[in-house]
Amino acid sequence: MQLFQTAFTLLGAGLVSAHVSLISPCVRYTPYCTSCPELPSGQSLDYSINSPIGTHESTSQPLCKYTTPYATPAVTWKAGSTVEVKFREHAAVHGGGHCQFALSYDGGESFVVIHDELRYCFTGGPSSSNKAAQLSYSIALPQDLPSGDKVVFAWAWNNNQGNREFYMNCADVAIEGSGSSFTGPKLLVANYGPDSPFIPEFNGNYDTGIDLFNSRPMITVSGSGGYSGGGMAANSTGGAYSGDQQSSYDSVASTAAPTLPDTSSNYGPTSSAPASYEAPSSAPPAAYSGSAAGASDYAASAAPVYRARVASIPASPAPAKCK
């Protein structure tokens, strides 16, 4: 009986680890990092931390997976610095896809994106493999981020191939900054329930879903919590945002905003874009560190023939000591 239980436990560990999760900074309730803050009372480690939180058909967990934060930050970051985020080596990346990295100053109610890795997250280029080519990213934190000791750092991922899933991990961090507010794109939540925007399998077209990312509304978050805005498409204004679309953020409207596109279909039936947007009075400093720049990068290009995803999963390593 003991042998059977041990074998079942090992099999289960292999199955639940078949996707991707952050390991640094330490995300809420991960069992794969030895230097996380103490678990909140009544909570337990999540051995399915690599699994998605929903599909286009249904949701299985709330945004962030868990809404009860650690009592203390997992790490302290300084605005204007470059930080490295790392993912667990035991990962199946489903041909890559679109990743967003974001911050929340209101306990996870709203997230502003600070960095994108679109199309080729984890693969670095066109791929049909489950094996990652890249499991760490350097992210330039915007210089004008507000300070906060209860900031939520989020990673979100829409995969290239396989089931239409949405992945999200969150870490509790502290930010040392001098700004009073920060403006950037609102986190796109797609393939998370039937009312969310739908991103189909790429099938070799890595521009799949890019229109949704270009249409993200801009929001302004403050150190006191909450956010404002939400009407201007992300590719229409500026911000100290780093990622795949830098050329779209080089100019900032200082007067009346242009006519807005109808983005209500992108963000669910209960959301609509306001009629106007009050743009920032001046452009925040640039903080671009993404892998692809230039508007021409959005043009469709030839891609390899789609192949079925690889079924094999690498062996699980021992828990790592996270920074």
C-alpha positions in Angstrom: 0.0 0.0 0.0 2.8 2.4 0.9 4.5 1.7 -2.4 1.3 2.4 -4.3 0.7 5.7 -2.5 4.3 6.8 -3.2 3.9 6.0 -6.9 0.6 7.8 -7.1 2.1 10.9 -5.4 5.0 11.0 -7.9 2.6 10.5 -10.9 0.4 13.3 -9.6 3.4 15.6 -9.2 4.4 15.0 -12.8 0.9 15.7 -14.1 0.3 18.9 -12.2 3.7 20.3 -13.2 3.0 20.1 -16.9 2.7 23.8 -17.6 4.5 26.9 -16.2 4.9 28.9 -13.0 7.0 31.7 -11.7 9.7 30.8 -9.1 11.3 34.3 -8.6 9.9 36.4 -7.2 8.3 33.8 -4.9 4.6 33.6 -5.9 1.7 32.9 -3.6 1.7 29.4 -2.1 4.3 27.9 -4.5 5.9 24.7 -3.0 8.9 25.1 -5.4 10.8 27.9 -3.6 12.5 27.5 -0.2 12.7 31.2 0.7 9.0 32.4 0.5 7.3 34.4 3.3 5.3 32.4 5.8 2.0 31.0 4.5 -1.1 33.0 5.7 -3.1 31.2 8.4 -5.5 28.6 6.9 -3.7 28.4 3.5 -1.6 25.5 2.1 1.0 25.0 -0.6 -0.3 24.5 -4.1 1.3 21.6 -5.9 -0.7 22.5 -9.0 0.8 26.0 -9.1 1.8 25.4 -12.8 -1.8 24.9 -13.9 -4.0 27.4 -15.6 -6.7 29.4 -13.7 -9.2 29.0 -16.5 -10.0 28.3 -20.1 -12.3 30.1 -22.6 -15.1 27.8 -21.5 -14.8 28.2 -17.7 -12.8 29.6 -14.8 -11.3 27.4 -12.1 -9.6 29.9 -9.9 -9.7 33.7 -9.3 -7.2 36.0 -10.9 -3.8 35.5 -9.2 -4.9 32.0 -8.3 -5.1 33.1 -4.6 -6.4 36.4 -3.2 -5.0 36.2 0.3 -1.5 37.8 0.2 1.6 37.0 2.2 1.9 39.1 5.4 5.3 40.4 4.2 6.7 41.1 0.7 8.6 38.4 -1.0 11.0 41.0 -2.4 11.6 44.7 -2.5 12.3 46.4 -5.8 13.5 50.0 -6.6 11.7 52.0 -9.3 14.0 52.6 -12.3 16.0 49.4 -11.7 16.1 46.2 -13.8 14.8 43.1 -12.1 15.0 39.5 -13.3 12.0 37.2 -13.1 12.5 33.4 -13.4 10.2 30.5 -14.2 10.4 27.0 -12.9 12.6 24.7 -15.0 10.0 21.9 -15.0 7.8 23.6 -17.6 5.8 22.8 -20.7 5.4 25.9 -22.7 2.9 24.9 -25.5 4.8 26.6 -28.3 5.2 29.9 -26.4 2.6 32.7 -26.8 1.8 36.0 -25.2 3.1 37.0 -21.7 2.3 40.2 -19.7 3.9 41.4 -16.6 1.9 43.8 -14.5 1.5 45.6 -11.1 -1.5 46.2 -8.9 -1.6 48.9 -6.2 -5.2 48.0 -5.0 -4.8 44.4 -3.9 -5.3 42.8 -7.3 -8.5 44.7 -8.4 -6.7 46.3 -11.3 -3.3 45.6 -13.0 -1.2 48.0 -15.1 1.2 46.3 -17.6 4.9 47.2 -17.3 6.3 44.7 -19.8 5.1 42.5 -22.6 6.7 39.4 -24.2 4.3 38.8 -27.1 4.2 36.0 -29.7 7.3 34.1 -28.5 7.2 34.1 -24.7 9.5 31.2 -23.5 10.5 30.2 -27.0 12.3 33.3 -28.4 11.0 32.6 -31.9 8.5 30.5 -33.8 8.2 27.1 -32.2 5.9 24.1 -31.8 7.9 22.6 -28.9 6.9 22.1 -25.3 10.5 22.8 -24.3 11.4 26.3 -23.2 14.3 28.2 -24.8 14.1 31.0 -22.2 12.9 30.8 -18.6 14.0 34.2 -17.3 13.4 37.8 -18.3 14.9 41.1 -17.4 12.3 43.8 -16.8 13.1 47.5 -16.5 10.9 48.9 -13.8 9.5 52.4 -14.8 11.2 55.3 -13.0 8.0 56.9 -12.0 6.4 54.0 -10.2 4.8 55.0 -6.8 6.0 53.5 -3.6 4.0 50.7 -1.9 4.7 47.8 0.5 1.6 45.8 -0.6 2.1 45.8 -4.4 1.0 42.7 -6.4 3.3 41.7 -9.2 1.6 39.5 -11.8 2.6 37.3 -14.7 -0.2 36.3 -17.2 0.2 34.0 -20.2 -2.0 33.0 -23.2 -0.4 29.9 -24.8 0.2 29.4 -28.5 -1.1 25.9 -28.9 -3.3 23.4 -27.2 -6.3 24.1 -25.0 -7.3 27.8 -24.9 -6.1 28.5 -21.4 -5.1 31.5 -19.2 -2.3 31.3 -16.7 -1.6 33.8 -13.9 0.7 33.8 -10.9 1.1 36.7 -8.4 3.8 37.7 -6.0 3.6 40.2 -3.1 6.3 42.8 -3.5 7.3 46.2 -2.1 8.2 49.1 -4.5 10.5 51.9 -3.5 9.6 54.8 -5.9 9.1 58.5 -6.1 6.2 58.9 -8.4 2.6 59.6 -7.4 1.0 57.6 -10.2 1.8 55.5 -13.2 0.0 55.1 -16.6 0.2 52.0 -18.8 -2.0 49.4 -20.5 -4.6 47.6 -18.5 -3.9 43.8 -18.2 -5.7 41.9 -20.9 -7.5 38.9 -19.4 -8.4 36.5 -22.4 -9.5 32.9 -22.6 -10.8 33.2 -19.0 -14.4 32.2 -19.1 -16.9 32.5 -22.0 -17.4 36.3 -21.5 -13.7 37.1 -21.9 -11.9 37.9 -25.2 -11.0 34.8 -27.2 -7.5 34.1 -28.6 -7.5 30.9 -30.8 -4.6 28.7 -31.4 -1.9 30.4 -33.5 -1.5 27.7 -36.1 1.7 29.3 -37.3 0.3 32.9 -37.2 2.0 34.6 -34.3 0.0 37.8 -34.8 -3.0 35.9 -33.5 -4.5 38.0 -30.7 -2.2 41.0 -31.2 -5.2 43.2 -32.1 -6.5 42.6 -28.5 -3.2 43.7 -27.0 -3.1 46.8 -29.2 -6.6 47.7 -28.0 -5.9 47.5 -24.3 -7.1 50.7 -22.6 -4.7 52.9 -20.7 -5.1 53.2 -16.9 -3.5 55.3 -14.3 -2.7 53.7 -10.9 -1.6 55.5 -7.8 0.2 54.6 -4.6 -2.9 55.1 -2.6 -4.7 52.3 -4.6 -7.3 52.2 -7.3 -7.0 53.3 -10.9 -8.6 55.8 -13.3 -8.9 55.9 -17.1 -9.6 52.9 -19.2 -10.8 54.4 -22.5 -7.7 55.1 -24.6 -6.4 52.2 -26.6 -2.9 51.2 -25.6 -1.4 51.8 -29.0 -2.6 55.4 -29.0 -0.7 57.1 -26.2 2.5 57.0 -24.2 3.8 55.6 -21.0 6.9 54.2 -19.3 5.9 50.8 -20.5 8.4 48.2 -21.6 7.8 45.4 -24.1 6.9 44.4 -27.5 5.1 47.6 -28.7 7.6 50.4 -27.9 7.1 52.3 -31.2 3.4 52.7 -30.3 4.3 54.4 -27.0 6.8 57.0 -28.3 4.2 59.8 -28.6 2.0 61.2 -25.9 -1.2 63.2 -26.5 -1.1 66.4 -24.4 -4.4 67.7 -25.5 -7.7 66.2 -26.5 -7.5 62.5 -27.4 -8.4 61.2 -30.8 -11.7 59.4 -31.5 -11.7 56.2 -29.6 -12.3 52.7 -31.1 -15.1 50.6 -29.7 -13.2 48.3 -27.3 -16.3 46.9 -25.5 -16.1 43.6 -27.5 -12.6 43.1 -26.3 -13.2 43.3 -22.6 -16.5 41.6 -22.1 -20.2 42.6 -22.3 -20.2 44.6 -19.2 -17.4 47.0 -20.1 -17.3 49.9 -22.6 -14.9 52.6 -23.5 -15.7 56.1 -22.2 -16.2 58.8 -24.8 -13.0 60.7 -24.1 -9.7 60.3 -22.3 -7.7 62.9 -20.4 -4.1 62.3 -21.4 -1.1 62.8 -19.1 0.3 66.4 -19.2 3.7 65.1 -20.0 5.4 61.9 -21.2 6.7 59.6 -18.4 10.4 58.6 -18.9 11.0 55.7 -21.3 11.7 52.4 -19.8 11.6 50.0 -22.8 13.4 46.7 -22.5 11.4 44.4 -24.7 12.6 42.1 -27.3 10.9 43.5 -30.4 10.3 47.1 -31.4 8.9 48.9 -34.4 5.4 49.1 -35.8 6.5 46.9 -38.7 7.0 44.0 -36.3 3.2 43.6 -36.3 3.1 42.7 -40.0 2.2 39.1 -40.7 5.1 37.0 -41.7 5.8 33.4 -42.8 5.7 30.9 -40.0 6.6 27.2 -39.7 4.1 24.6 -40.3 2.1 23.8 -37.1 2.9 20.5 -35.5 1.3 18.8 -32.5 2.8 19.7 -29.2 5.4 17.4 -27.6 4.0 15.2 -25.0 7.1 14.5 -22.9 7.8 16.4 -19.8 11.3 16.8 -18.2 11.9 15.4 -14.7 11.1 17.7 -11.8 14.1 19.3 -10.1 14.4 19.9 -6.4 12.9 23.1 -4.9 15.1 26.1 -5.7 16.2 28.8 -3.3 14.5 32.0 -4.7 15.7 35.5 -4.4 
